[in-house]
Amino acid sequence: MKTKRVLIQMLLLLGVVFVGLTGFTPEAAAEDISVTVRSIAASKDGKSVDPKLNDIKGTLNVTFAGYTNFKQLGVRSVSLAQGKPKSVGLPNNDKLTLTFNGYAGDLVKLGLGISDKMNTTLRVSPGSTFFQAGLRYKSGIMILAITVKPK
């Protein structure tokens, strides 16, 4: 009887240690994420879509229906640790600052700032792409296609 109780206590202790070493540690909650930012020039001059944008061509044509010309200006990828912002330069000389603010359920909380023009926090599904648009760029606007993935 005593041996059985000791065995149960050891199994319970082992279970508590296992849980403590896995999902409930700050390190597990602070898993890095990867963010890819595609800068896109959109204008009403001409009618074409850069072949580099074929994977999002349909979305661009529907979401930004007033624009007929889309050209990829650049791609930047960053790895973000929780609470540590990183900045990247944009083609219009603005600075994009990204901050991984943890999770809200299954959604990634992503801080997004563009120079002194805007600063917000979004909730994004991991693996999804969202758009930030409206910055003036040459004869049109610049669109940022931002993809967030867990590492």
N, C-alpha and C positions, 0 to 999 in steps of 0.2 A: 504494500500500500504506500509506504513512504517512498519507495523507488519510483512508483507511478507519479506521485505528486512532484518529486524532484524533476522527473522527465518532462512533465507538463510545464513546470516553471521554466526549465531550460528552453523549451520550445517557444514559450511566450516571450522570454527575454531575447531569443534569437530573432523572433518576428519583429519585436520593437527595434532591435539593432538594424535589421534589414530595412525596415521602413525609414529609419533615421538616415541610412546611407543612400537611399534612393530618392524618390520623388519629393520629399519634404525638406530637402536642404536648400539653402539660398543659391547654391551653385546650379542646381537643376532648374530653378525658377529663372535664373539669369542667362539661359541659353542664348547664344548670339543669333542674330538674324542677318540675312543678306538682302540688300536693297539695290535694285537696278533702276537707274533713271535714264530714260531715253528723251533727249531734247528734240522736238519736232517743230519745224517752221510750217505754219499753215497760212495760206493766202488765197486770194481770189484771182490771182494772176495765172492764167493757163489752167490746164486740167491734167494732173498726173499725180501718181503716188509712188514715192521712192520704193524700189523693190525690197529694200531693207525693212520696210514696214508691212510687208505682205501678211504677216501673222495677225496684224491688228487693222488691216485695211478696211474691212467691213465696219468695224466699230468706229473708226475715224470718220468714214463717209456718213454714217448715221448720226453720230453724236455731234459732229461738227459740220452739219449739212450745208451751212452757209459758205464753207470753204471748199475749194476744188483742187488745191495744189498742196501736197504734203511732202516735206523733205526732212529726212533724219539729219540732224545737225551733230549729234554725238551720243555716246553711251558711257555712263559712269556707273561702276558697281562699288559698293562699300559694305563692309562687315560692321555691324553695330552691336556693341555690348550694352546691356541695360544701363540706362542713365548716363551714357557717355556720348554726347553729340559729336557728329562729324559734319564738316562742311565741304561742299564741292562748288566749283565755279560753273556758271551757266554761260552759254554763248552770248547772252546780252550783257555780260559783265556783272550780273547779280550773283549773289551767293545763296545757295540752297543749304540749309542746315537741317539735318535729320537726327532725331533722337528716338531710340527704342525705349518706351516707357512701360514695358512689361506686357501682360496679357489681361484682358477683360473676358473671362470665360475662354472661348476658343479664338477670340479676335486679338490681333496684335494692336497695341496702342502705339501709334507712331506720331511723334511730334514733327511738324513741318513748318519751317520758317523760310521766307524768301526776303533777304536783305531786311529793309525796314518796311516792306510792303504788306506782309502778312505773317501771322504766327498762330498756328492752330494745332490741335491734337485730333487725329482721326482714329477710328477703329476699322481695321482692315482684315479681311479673311486671308490667312496664309496662302500663298500661291496665286493670289489674284493681282490684277493690274487695275489701277485707277488713274484718273487723269486730273491734272491741275492745269488750268488754262486761263488765258486772259492777259498775260504779260505781252505788251506791245513788242513786236519784232519786225523790223524793216517795214514792208508794206502789209503786214498781217499781224498774227499773234504767234507766240511760242506756246506749245503744248508740252507738258511733262507727262510722260507715261511712266508710272512708278509701279514696280513689281516688288512685292515683299515675300520673302521665303524664309522659313526656318532653316538653320544650318544643320 
